[in-house]
Amino acid sequence: MVTSPSTLPAGCTLRWDLRPGDMGAVTRLHGILYAREYGYDCTFEAYVASGLAEFALSYHPGQSCLWVLEREKEIVGSVGIVHRTPQEAQLRWFLLHPQIRGLGLGRTLVEKALQFCREKGYSRVFLWTLKHLCIATHLYTARGFCKTEEKCHLLWGKTITEERYDLTLKP
């Protein structure tokens, strides 16, 4: 349930055995970083918390997964796969602390999530992201995701543009 492959920097581990405090740590990381980097208000943190609460309360290990990236026992990144239908999953909560960005860890997290989807037999994966997250969007499109929807509205104290991306998985 814990891995420390050579693709991870020294002192980093990637695990998927959820422990008490993990949901709160992932929520906190999202709240702090999105406020600092994009000026989002506390309603963004509530949005993340509600999604993670729903995930935890209906958690099915064979269908969904949340990976947390730790550096020296502190959560510094995450990505999740949420079961939506027997054929479709949603990628969520993809985030890296700024201190570990640019090391290829985002690619590692997304590839781990997509590998899980293939192993579990999902034929489609979708995600929602924000238009201004260009590096994440590039990461998704480089793996074959295509933008299928866009909507602009007032959320989290800002006017934002959300984008949906979909990927059909090859068997």
N, C-alpha and C positions, 0 to 999 in steps of 0.2 A: 504493500500500500504506500510505500515511500520509495522514491527513486532519486538517485543522485548521479545521473549519467554524466559522461564527459562533456555533454553539451551545456551543462550547468556550471556557472562559476563556482569557485571554491566557497564553501560555507552555505551554498544554496541547496535546498531540497524541494522536490515537488511531491506532494502527497494528495491523496484522495480519501483518506480515512478521516471523515469529519469528526471534529472534537468540539467539546463545549468552548464557546468563545469564538469559533471560526466565523460564524455568520455575522456576529457583531464586528469582528475585525475587518471582514470584507466590506461590510456596510460603511464602517468608519473610514476606511481607505478611500472608497468612492466619494463619500461626502467631503472629506478634507481636500482631496486632489481636484475634484470638479469645482469646488468653491474657489480654491486658490488659482487654478489654471483658467477657468472659464467664467467665474463670477456667479455660479449657480447658488441658489438659496437652499435652505434646509429642506424644502419640499423634494429636492432631488434625492437626498439621503433617505427620506421617508419612502420614496418610490423604490429605491434599491432594497430597503428593509422589507417592504411588503412583498416584493418578488422573492426574496430569499426566505421569508417566513412561509410563503406558499410552497416553495421548493422543499423546505424542511418538513413541513406538515404532511406532504404527500410523497415523500422521498421513496423511490423504488430503485435500489442499487443496480438492478439489471437494465434499467431504462434511462436513468439520469445520472449525472455525476458532476461534482464540483471539485476542481483541482485548486489547491492553494500552493503558491510558491513562497517558500520561507527563506529568509537569509538570517542566520544566527537567531533562529526561533521567532522572528518577527515576520508576519505576513506582508509581503511586498508585491504580490501579484495574484491574479486569479483568472479562471475561465470556467464556465459551466455549460453543460448540455442538459436541456430540459425536454422530457418526453412530451410531445403534443398529440400525436396519433401514432398508430403502429408503423406508419411509413415516414413520419415527419418529426424532426427535433428542432429545437431552437438553441442557438448559441447565445449565451448571456454572460454578463459580469466579467468581460475581458478587460483587464487593467493591469498596468505595471507602474510601480513607483518610478518617478523620474530618475532616481539614482541607478536604476538597473536597465533603463531603456537603451537601445542601440547595441545590445549584446546578442541579439538573435533570440532572446527569450520569448518574445511575442510570437514569433514563428513556431517555436517549440510548443507553446501553449495551444495555439490554434491547431497545429498538426496533431497534437495529442487528442484534442476534442474531436477532430474529424476522424481520426483512427477509431476512436470509441464508437462513433456513429456507424462506421462501416462494419465494425465487429458486431454491433447490435442489430444490424440489418436495416437501418434506416435508409430510405432511398432519396430523401430530401432533407436539407438543413436550411433554416433561414435565420436571419438576425436583423435587429434594428440597430442602427448606429446614427451618428450625428454628422451632418455634412462637413462640419469644420474639422473632423477627426481624419485628416487626409492620410496620415501614416497608417492608421488602422484600416481605412478603406483600401489603400494600396495592398496591404497584407491580404485582405479578403479577396480582392479581384485577382491577385496573383495566384490564388488557389482555386479560381474558377467561379467565384460568386459573381452574380450579375444583379445590378440594381433593378428592382421591379416596382418600386413605389417610392413616392416622396410626398411629405406633407409638412407644411410650415404652420406653427402655432405658438402660443404663449405657454411656456412650461418652465418651471424651476426659476422663475423670476426673469426670464429672458424670452425673446422671440427666437425660436430655433427651427432648424429644418432637420427632420428625421428622415432617414433613408432606410428602406428595407432592401436586403440583399438575399438572394436565393441561390442554392447550389443543388444540382442533381448529382447524386453520388453514383459512380459506376460500380457495378457489382464486383 
